[in-house]
Amino acid sequence: MPIPLRADFGSADLRSAARQTKDASQARRLLALAAIYDGASRTEAGRIGGVTLQIVRDWVLRFNAEGPGGLIDRKAPGQPSRLTDTHRAALAAVIETGPTPAIHGVVRWRLVDLCQWLWEEFRVRVAKQTLSRELRALGYRKLSARPRHHAQAEGAVEHFKKPFPALLAEVAHAQGVEPAAIEVWFGDEARIGQKNKVTRRWARRGTRPAAPSDQRTASTYIFGAVCPNEGKGAALVMPRCNTAAMSLQLAEIAAAVTPGAHAVLLLDRARWHMSDRLEVPPNLTLLPLPPKCPELNAMENVWQFMRDNWLSNRVFQSYEAIVGHCCYAWNRLVDQPWRIMSIGLRDWAHGF
């Protein structure tokens, strides 16, 4: 006996659904089943759908179970994945810990290395393209690593971040200002010279683009500081790094501080930053960062942005040309306060 169609639908319902759907295959199946509701035989329904009786029976079963939505083509399941949840968990663990050069023979994982690791550990052979899809599904991407000083003390960064709001409150109390009147600045120096950086650039795959390079040694220094919360900065271009140049830079920063506010300048422990002969303006407090923790200084990212976009891939004809380009790049940055905010804002320094 033929399997009866469900009773909560009728011929008119199926023909209406066939008119509304944008799936041609679903519309054909709906019209074939509508003919059965009108009294046609299963053979006639198969002729309308262009299929055999067995397939008409499959349509009836799917329609009875799921309604019109059951007649939409589904994605073919394909071959089952060679990687199980156990394999994926092991992959995530080995990626998080990183390779051991003495054991694995590499200092960073490549897809081909992970394929080899899977074969050695589980005797599972997968292609690089398949493994790439699996890693992306697990949330992994190939990212640039953030530099970390090899001699950095364990936990130094977190130990500095946690009490930072309390440090600002102490400075505000000592200076007799409201905590809201404290401006957080980041300061650093960058050497710009004729031996310039060559950055990445777009080019056709398989080629190696060329960039101008100079072997002369003229150079200068940008003493720069930014206040990301206010989107402002202050800088001087100086011929050398010493205490006298740093004193002039502190005076430049003090002039940029909002009247009535007090600035806390975060900077590294270079000798010209910590000198007793340094002239510190009264509206400025120096707060040294932990040793060997350059990632805490937002100016490192500012220098990277300026080099990559405005100062690299150039040949400076003279010292005056270096100074001119440095001034141009810094003034262009200061004219874009949103850029300073985007690069320099930190949750641990401004998000409280």
PyMOL commands that set and color helices and strands:
alter all, ss='L'
color gray80, all
select helices_A, chain A and resi 11-20+24-37+42-49+53-71+85-97+101-104+111-122+128-137+156-161+164-175+179-181+243-256+271-274+294-296+299-311+319-334+337-344+347-350
alter helices_A, ss='H'
color red, helices_A
select strands_A, chain A and resi 182-193+219-227+232-238+262-267+284-288
alter strands_A, ss='S'
color yellow, strands_A
deselect
rebuild
show_as cartoon
